Amino acid sequence: MQILRFSDIVAQGQAKGRRVFIRADLNVPLDEQHQITEDTRIRASLPAIQMALDAGAAVMVTSHLGRPTPGEVGPKDTLAPVAKRMSELLGLPVRLVQNWVDGVEVAAGEVVLLENCRCNVGEKKNDEALSRKIAALADIYVNDAFGTAHRAEATTYGMAQFAPVACAGPLLAAEVDAISKAISNPKRPLVAIVAGSKVSTKLTILESLADKVDGLIVGGGIANTFMLAAGLPIGQSLAEPDLVKEAQAVMDKMAARSAEVPIPVDVVTAKSFSADDPGEVKAAQDVAADDMILDIGPKTAQHLADIIAKAGTVVWNGPVGVFEFEAFSHGTQKLAQAIAQTPAFTIAGGGDTLAAIAKYGIEKKVGYISTGGGAFLEMLEGKVLPALEILQKRAQG
């Protein structure tokens, strides 16, 4: 993908004394007291900010946070906690600037955090007047927010359209490189793990991957729908019976390419959705009418681990069971361990996936961990993300 990279601009000495505007993804979780509970996204934003500071730039950073009402900045919407944490991590003052659309005072070597961009009227609608106004604040616009790359908004698309220079920050560039490596030019066999509660939310990506991958591992409620398509009983398990034909079509497409959608041969069932239920391992064909499938069984987990061990590239999105409950965590744990041990290039993304990676302590064993949720899935699907599309256009002149 041909995009201008901020690292190249810095290497050429073009950022010194310039006003650099960084669109980051600082949408961190907050507790009821508006305190940050997990700061991964802030830490991930630091390389771009530090790169700009080291280059002698005047640095402006903004992000969305939560779902604010345009024109208002409520207690849940302010980036004040982010400014405090960013200051601690950078080891220098980070001033929070309100009402910044009409102008920002910032000196070379200084970082200012501009209040929640989605509080600006017109941000989410990619309003042209707003985009032109805020683009005029910058000499260099840097998009480093992959998590919002699938949305065309004023700070993700409009600014890139109208700023004097528009480029990708190191985090965004790394995401593009990693996903392109996994999908566009993968080392084979290419195995994708797509799990979640509903086929309907991931049907298009399943259909797209069926044309590309050598193995398609499905899990969670998605796997239950595929089990129905394979003629297996699922009892009271979460599934979408009206999408059985679509699941069958995915399996048929894979089979036509001599590729595999492994269907569970054993599962872990419960009579209730509860952390206290001890679970029972059953052969897939023995699931009772009042059973709920909450995890894959040990034979299935071992088969999937064997597939992962032989892969050249593994893409992981979603746990294969209710891993938050101990009795139903072993399938996801087995896959996580297999991903940690495989010599394949591995890439993982999605909130639940990141939680599983953290739970099993394999962060350093995964080739690349994506910060994007929806953007990660859409890029895997082969969609052109608006924020990347405009950067490509600008790079082409």
GUTIVEX-327214 format. One record per residue (C-alpha): residue number from 1; residue in three letters; x, y, z. Coordinates in nm, 3 decimals, padded with zeros to 5 digits, m for minus. Layout:
N
  seq  type       xx       yy       zz
  NUM   ALA        X        Y        Z
...
This chain:
397
  seq  type       xx       yy       zz
    1   MET   00.000   00.000   00.000
    2   GLN   00.150   00.330  m00.114
    3   ILE   00.113   00.582   00.168
    4   LEU   00.340   00.858   00.294
    5   ARG   00.486   00.769   00.634
    6   PHE   00.563   01.014   00.912
    7   SER   00.892   00.834   00.976
    8   ASP   01.006   00.925   00.624
    9   ILE   00.913   01.290   00.676
   10   VAL   01.109   01.298   01.001
   11   ALA   01.408   01.123   00.843
   12   GLN   01.417   01.393   00.576
   13   GLY   01.422   01.666   00.843
   14   GLN   01.088   01.809   00.733
   15   ALA   00.918   01.811   01.074
   16   LYS   01.152   02.048   01.261
   17   GLY   00.965   02.357   01.378
   18   ARG   00.646   02.236   01.208
   19   ARG   00.300   02.210   01.360
   20   VAL   00.227   01.838   01.366
   21   PHE  m00.132   01.726   01.426
   22   ILE  m00.163   01.361   01.535
   23   ARG  m00.499   01.184   01.527
   24   ALA  m00.447   00.909   01.784
   25   ASP  m00.677   00.645   01.929
   26   LEU  m00.691   00.723   02.300
   27   ASN  m01.035   00.574   02.358
   28   VAL  m00.941   00.406   02.687
   29   PRO  m01.178   00.242   02.936
   30   LEU  m01.274   00.450   03.240
   31   ASP  m01.434   00.351   03.569
   32   GLU  m01.725   00.531   03.737
   33   GLN  m01.484   00.784   03.887
   34   HIS  m01.352   00.857   03.536
   35   GLN  m01.018   00.694   03.612
   36   ILE  m00.835   00.500   03.341
   37   THR  m00.854   00.124   03.401
   38   GLU  m00.627   00.015   03.112
   39   ASP  m00.381   00.238   02.923
   40   THR  m00.263   00.022   02.630
   41   ARG  m00.392   00.267   02.370
   42   ILE  m00.214   00.560   02.532
   43   ARG   00.111   00.365   02.537
   44   ALA   00.061   00.266   02.174
   45   SER   00.027   00.634   02.078
   46   LEU   00.358   00.740   02.235
   47   PRO   00.602   00.644   01.953
   48   ALA   00.439   00.888   01.709
   49   ILE   00.431   01.166   01.970
   50   GLN   00.791   01.103   02.075
   51   MET   00.899   01.091   01.710
   52   ALA   00.746   01.435   01.654
   53   LEU   00.902   01.577   01.972
   54   ASP   01.246   01.439   01.886
   55   ALA   01.214   01.599   01.544
   56   GLY   01.161   01.942   01.703
   57   ALA   00.793   01.976   01.610
   58   ALA   00.510   02.154   01.787
   59   VAL   00.279   01.865   01.865
   60   MET  m00.100   01.857   01.879
   61   VAL  m00.279   01.531   01.958
   62   THR  m00.648   01.449   01.961
   63   SER  m00.876   01.148   01.988
   64   HIS  m01.234   01.049   02.045
   65   LEU  m01.342   00.907   02.380
   66   GLY  m01.672   00.728   02.433
   67   ARG  m01.988   00.845   02.259
   68   PRO  m02.029   01.215   02.338
   69   THR  m02.313   01.440   02.226
   70   PRO  m02.180   01.681   01.961
   71   GLY  m02.144   02.030   02.104
   72   GLU  m02.112   01.909   02.464
   73   VAL  m01.824   01.790   02.683
   74   GLY  m01.963   01.596   02.977
   75   PRO  m01.763   01.444   03.265
   76   LYS  m01.745   01.109   03.078
   77   ASP  m01.626   01.276   02.758
   78   THR  m01.322   01.478   02.862
   79   LEU  m00.971   01.366   02.778
   80   ALA  m00.843   01.515   03.106
   81   PRO  m00.755   01.171   03.254
   82   VAL  m00.572   01.089   02.929
   83   ALA  m00.372   01.412   02.943
   84   LYS  m00.265   01.329   03.298
   85   ARG  m00.157   00.975   03.209
   86   MET   00.015   01.085   02.889
   87   SER   00.210   01.344   03.086
   88   GLU   00.325   01.074   03.329
   89   LEU   00.435   00.842   03.049
   90   LEU   00.613   01.111   02.847
   91   GLY   00.771   01.274   03.152
   92   LEU   00.665   01.624   03.048
   93   PRO   00.357   01.846   03.084
   94   VAL   00.068   01.774   02.848
   95   ARG  m00.177   02.062   02.845
   96   LEU  m00.544   01.988   02.765
   97   VAL  m00.691   02.245   02.526
   98   GLN  m01.065   02.308   02.509
   99   ASN  m01.245   02.479   02.218
  100   TRP  m00.948   02.428   01.987
  101   VAL  m01.115   02.438   01.647
  102   ASP  m01.052   02.812   01.595
  103   GLY  m00.686   02.800   01.692
  104   VAL  m00.421   02.639   01.912
  105   GLU  m00.110   02.791   02.070
  106   VAL   00.167   02.534   02.083
  107   ALA   00.544   02.578   02.079
  108   ALA   00.813   02.357   01.930
  109   GLY   00.899   02.082   02.176
  110   GLU   00.558   02.105   02.344
  111   VAL   00.268   01.856   02.338
  112   VAL  m00.090   01.967   02.377
  113   LEU  m00.390   01.733   02.390
  114   LEU  m00.695   01.868   02.210
  115   GLU  m01.027   01.786   02.376
  116   ASN  m01.240   01.494   02.252
  117   CYS  m01.275   01.551   01.879
  118   ARG  m01.619   01.390   01.863
  119   CYS  m01.750   01.669   02.083
  120   ASN  m01.705   01.897   01.781
  121   VAL  m02.024   01.945   01.580
  122   GLY  m01.969   01.790   01.237
  123   GLU  m01.685   01.553   01.335
  124   LYS  m01.870   01.227   01.282
  125   LYS  m02.033   01.353   00.963
  126   ASN  m01.696   01.451   00.813
  127   ASP  m01.823   01.807   00.767
  128   GLU  m01.615   01.982   00.502
  129   ALA  m01.616   02.325   00.669
  130   LEU  m01.496   02.174   00.997
  131   SER  m01.238   01.960   00.816
  132   ARG  m01.092   02.260   00.633
  133   LYS  m01.079   02.468   00.950
  134   ILE  m00.896   02.209   01.160
  135   ALA  m00.669   02.108   00.869
  136   ALA  m00.547   02.469   00.868
  137   LEU  m00.412   02.417   01.221
  138   ALA  m00.144   02.180   01.094
  139   ASP   00.159   02.180   00.868
  140   ILE   00.169   01.800   00.887
  141   TYR  m00.130   01.577   00.958
  142   VAL  m00.050   01.232   01.100
  143   ASN  m00.315   00.961   01.125
  144   ASP  m00.204   00.710   01.387
  145   ALA  m00.551   00.582   01.481
  146   PHE  m00.601   00.248   01.309
  147   GLY  m00.900   00.171   01.531
  148   THR  m01.099   00.445   01.355
  149   ALA  m00.959   00.393   01.004
  150   HIS  m01.288   00.238   00.889
  151   ARG  m01.474   00.562   00.962
  152   ALA  m01.471   00.874   00.745
  153   GLU  m01.478   01.157   00.998
  154   ALA  m01.332   01.507   01.006
  155   THR  m01.017   01.407   01.194
  156   THR  m00.972   01.073   01.014
  157   TYR  m01.059   01.167   00.656
  158   GLY  m01.136   01.537   00.612
  159   MET  m00.810   01.659   00.764
  160   ALA  m00.612   01.418   00.548
  161   GLN  m00.792   01.561   00.248
  162   PHE  m00.712   01.925   00.319
  163   ALA  m00.394   01.939   00.530
  164   PRO  m00.074   02.056   00.352
  165   VAL   00.086   01.714   00.419
  166   ALA  m00.099   01.396   00.518
  167   CYS   00.076   01.079   00.632
  168   ALA   00.051   00.763   00.841
  169   GLY   00.197   00.742   01.190
  170   PRO   00.408   00.444   01.302
  171   LEU   00.118   00.257   01.463
  172   LEU  m00.110   00.290   01.160
  173   ALA   00.175   00.196   00.925
  174   ALA   00.260  m00.110   01.134
  175   GLU  m00.104  m00.225   01.128
  176   VAL  m00.119  m00.192   00.750
  177   ASP   00.210  m00.380   00.708
  178   ALA   00.110  m00.663   00.943
  179   ILE  m00.237  m00.722   00.798
  180   SER  m00.105  m00.699   00.443
  181   LYS   00.161  m00.956   00.532
  182   ALA  m00.106  m01.187   00.674
  183   ILE  m00.361  m01.159   00.395
  184   SER  m00.212  m01.014   00.077
  185   ASN   00.110  m01.215   00.067
  186   PRO   00.091  m01.480   00.340
  187   LYS   00.320  m01.770   00.405
  188   ARG   00.105  m02.080   00.355
  189   PRO  m00.087  m02.255   00.495
  190   LEU  m00.295  m01.953   00.598
  191   VAL  m00.525  m02.031   00.891
  192   ALA  m00.791  m01.791   01.020
  193   ILE  m00.969  m01.824   01.353
  194   VAL  m01.300  m01.636   01.352
  195   ALA  m01.509  m01.672   01.663
  196   GLY  m01.790  m01.482   01.827
  197   SER  m02.153  m01.502   01.926
  198   LYS  m02.316  m01.447   01.587
  199   VAL  m02.253  m01.552   01.228
  200   SER  m02.451  m01.247   01.113
  201   THR  m02.194  m01.001   01.250
  202   LYS  m01.906  m01.180   01.076
  203   LEU  m02.076  m01.341   00.775
  204   THR  m01.910  m01.116   00.518
  205   ILE  m01.564  m01.180   00.659
  206   LEU  m01.628  m01.555   00.668
  207   GLU  m01.737  m01.545   00.304
  208   SER  m01.434  m01.336   00.209
  209   LEU  m01.185  m01.555   00.397
  210   ALA  m01.334  m01.868   00.240
  211   ASP  m01.173  m01.754  m00.087
  212   LYS  m00.831  m01.695   00.071
  213   VAL  m00.749  m01.924   00.363
  214   ASP  m00.637  m02.285   00.378
  215   GLY  m00.808  m02.344   00.712
  216   LEU  m01.101  m02.158   00.867
  217   ILE  m01.151  m02.228   01.238
  218   VAL  m01.487  m02.109   01.372
  219   GLY  m01.572  m02.081   01.740
  220   GLY  m01.832  m01.968   01.989
  221   GLY  m02.188  m01.916   01.869
  222   ILE  m02.057  m01.909   01.513
  223   ALA  m01.933  m02.268   01.550
  224   ASN  m02.275  m02.373   01.680
  225   THR  m02.439  m02.248   01.362
  226   PHE  m02.182  m02.440   01.156
  227   MET  m02.253  m02.752   01.368
  228   LEU  m02.621  m02.716   01.277
  229   ALA  m02.521  m02.695   00.911
  230   ALA  m02.323  m03.017   00.959
  231   GLY  m02.633  m03.189   01.098
  232   LEU  m02.520  m03.199   01.461
  233   PRO  m02.742  m03.130   01.766
  234   ILE  m02.668  m02.816   01.967
  235   GLY  m02.946  m02.823   02.230
  236   GLN  m03.011  m02.477   02.376
  237   SER  m02.683  m02.331   02.250
  238   LEU  m02.655  m01.983   02.104
  239   ALA  m02.688  m02.009   01.725
  240   GLU  m02.860  m01.859   01.421
  241   PRO  m03.062  m02.134   01.251
  242   ASP  m03.173  m01.894   00.976
  243   LEU  m02.811  m01.866   00.861
  244   VAL  m02.743  m02.239   00.827
  245   LYS  m02.751  m02.212   00.446
  246   GLU  m02.489  m01.937   00.455
  247   ALA  m02.270  m02.145   00.685
  248   GLN  m02.307  m02.442   00.451
  249   ALA  m02.213  m02.222   00.156
  250   VAL  m01.891  m02.121   00.333
  251   MET  m01.809  m02.488   00.400
  252   ASP  m01.886  m02.580   00.039
  253   LYS  m01.666  m02.299  m00.093
  254   MET  m01.379  m02.415   00.127
  255   ALA  m01.428  m02.781   00.031
  256   ALA  m01.419  m02.689  m00.338
  257   ARG  m01.068  m02.551  m00.277
  258   SER  m00.967  m02.859  m00.073
  259   ALA  m00.959  m02.634   00.233
  260   GLU  m01.104  m02.714   00.575
  261   VAL  m01.362  m02.577   00.816
  262   PRO  m01.302  m02.815   01.110
  263   ILE  m01.629  m02.890   01.289
  264   PRO  m01.602  m02.979   01.663
  265   VAL  m01.598  m03.349   01.739
  266   ASP  m01.642  m03.288   02.111
  267   VAL  m01.769  m02.998   02.319
  268   VAL  m01.806  m02.882   02.679
  269   THR  m02.168  m02.834   02.778
  270   ALA  m02.359  m02.683   03.069
  271   LYS  m02.719  m02.678   03.184
  272   SER  m02.697  m02.307   03.266
  273   PHE  m02.483  m02.010   03.165
  274   SER  m02.296  m01.985   03.493
  275   ALA  m01.941  m01.972   03.622
  276   ASP  m02.046  m02.226   03.886
  277   ASP  m02.149  m02.494   03.635
  278   PRO  m01.869  m02.755   03.627
  279   GLY  m01.926  m02.836   03.259
  280   GLU  m01.937  m03.177   03.093
  281   VAL  m01.732  m03.301   02.797
  282   LYS  m01.947  m03.472   02.536
  283   ALA  m01.907  m03.604   02.186
  284   ALA  m02.059  m03.354   01.945
  285   GLN  m02.336  m03.594   01.841
  286   ASP  m02.437  m03.652   02.206
  287   VAL  m02.542  m03.297   02.295
  288   ALA  m02.876  m03.315   02.477
  289   ALA  m03.182  m03.100   02.410
  290   ASP  m03.129  m02.903   02.733
  291   ASP  m02.750  m02.858   02.692
  292   MET  m02.567  m02.534   02.617
  293   ILE  m02.233  m02.562   02.433
  294   LEU  m01.990  m02.321   02.602
  295   ASP  m01.652  m02.449   02.480
  296   ILE  m01.484  m02.692   02.244
  297   GLY  m01.376  m03.026   02.387
  298   PRO  m01.017  m03.150   02.435
  299   LYS  m01.008  m03.363   02.116
  300   THR  m01.124  m03.069   01.907
  301   ALA  m00.882  m02.834   02.083
  302   GLN  m00.592  m03.068   02.010
  303   HIS  m00.693  m03.100   01.644
  304   LEU  m00.706  m02.722   01.608
  305   ALA  m00.372  m02.686   01.786
  306   ASP  m00.222  m02.932   01.536
  307   ILE  m00.357  m02.723   01.246
  308   ILE  m00.204  m02.408   01.398
  309   ALA   00.130  m02.584   01.453
  310   LYS   00.156  m02.661   01.079
  311   ALA   00.045  m02.314   00.962
  312   GLY   00.263  m02.055   00.793
  313   THR   00.035  m01.766   00.891
  314   VAL  m00.236  m01.747   01.160
  315   VAL  m00.499  m01.474   01.193
  316   TRP  m00.691  m01.482   01.522
  317   ASN  m01.016  m01.301   01.598
  318   GLY  m01.221  m01.425   01.889
  319   PRO  m01.207  m01.683   02.172
  320   VAL  m01.360  m02.025   02.098
  321   GLY  m01.545  m02.058   02.428
  322   VAL  m01.668  m01.866   02.732
  323   PHE  m01.310  m01.827   02.852
  324   GLU  m01.413  m01.596   03.137
  325   PHE  m01.556  m01.906   03.314
  326   GLU  m01.283  m02.151   03.424
  327   ALA  m01.471  m02.466   03.321
  328   PHE  m01.512  m02.333   02.967
  329   SER  m01.173  m02.166   02.922
  330   HIS  m00.960  m02.463   02.821
  331   GLY  m01.034  m02.452   02.447
  332   THR  m00.928  m02.090   02.415
  333   GLN  m00.627  m02.154   02.639
  334   LYS  m00.516  m02.447   02.419
  335   LEU  m00.542  m02.232   02.105
  336   ALA  m00.359  m01.944   02.273
  337   GLN  m00.076  m02.179   02.370
  338   ALA  m00.062  m02.319   02.016
  339   ILE  m00.043  m01.967   01.873
  340   ALA   00.234  m01.882   02.121
  341   GLN   00.434  m02.188   02.018
  342   THR   00.387  m02.194   01.640
  343   PRO   00.674  m02.069   01.420
  344   ALA   00.411  m01.914   01.191
  345   PHE   00.357  m01.539   01.155
  346   THR   00.065  m01.464   01.388
  347   ILE  m00.164  m01.163   01.405
  348   ALA  m00.450  m01.112   01.649
  349   GLY  m00.717  m00.847   01.691
  350   GLY  m01.049  m00.774   01.860
  351   GLY  m01.128  m00.684   02.220
  352   ASP  m01.209  m01.035   02.347
  353   THR  m00.903  m01.172   02.169
  354   LEU  m00.679  m00.918   02.340
  355   ALA  m00.836  m01.008   02.675
  356   ALA  m00.757  m01.377   02.613
  357   ILE  m00.400  m01.293   02.510
  358   ALA  m00.357  m01.097   02.835
  359   LYS  m00.518  m01.372   03.046
  360   TYR  m00.281  m01.637   02.915
  361   GLY   00.025  m01.409   02.911
  362   ILE   00.124  m01.463   02.548
  363   GLU   00.160  m01.097   02.443
  364   LYS   00.526  m01.139   02.354
  365   LYS   00.461  m01.461   02.161
  366   VAL   00.213  m01.313   01.910
  367   GLY   00.374  m01.171   01.596
  368   TYR   00.147  m00.865   01.585
  369   ILE  m00.141  m00.755   01.808
  370   SER  m00.380  m00.520   01.630
  371   THR  m00.528  m00.224   01.817
  372   GLY  m00.830  m00.216   01.587
  373   GLY  m01.159  m00.399   01.626
  374   GLY  m01.393  m00.313   01.339
  375   ALA  m01.106  m00.177   01.129
  376   PHE  m00.912  m00.500   01.177
  377   LEU  m01.206  m00.710   01.058
  378   GLU  m01.286  m00.486   00.761
  379   MET  m00.927  m00.489   00.641
  380   LEU  m00.912  m00.868   00.674
  381   GLU  m01.229  m00.878   00.468
  382   GLY  m01.053  m00.686   00.194
  383   LYS  m01.247  m00.363   00.230
  384   VAL  m01.079  m00.032   00.154
  385   LEU  m01.078   00.169   00.476
  386   PRO  m01.164   00.539   00.422
  387   ALA  m00.873   00.672   00.630
  388   LEU  m00.627   00.463   00.430
  389   GLU  m00.794   00.542   00.100
  390   ILE  m00.744   00.918   00.145
  391   LEU  m00.381   00.871   00.252
  392   GLN  m00.323   00.668  m00.064
  393   LYS  m00.480   00.941  m00.276
  394   ARG  m00.265   01.207  m00.113
  395   ALA   00.049   00.996  m00.164
  396   GLN  m00.031   00.975  m00.535
  397   GLY  m00.056   01.352  m00.553
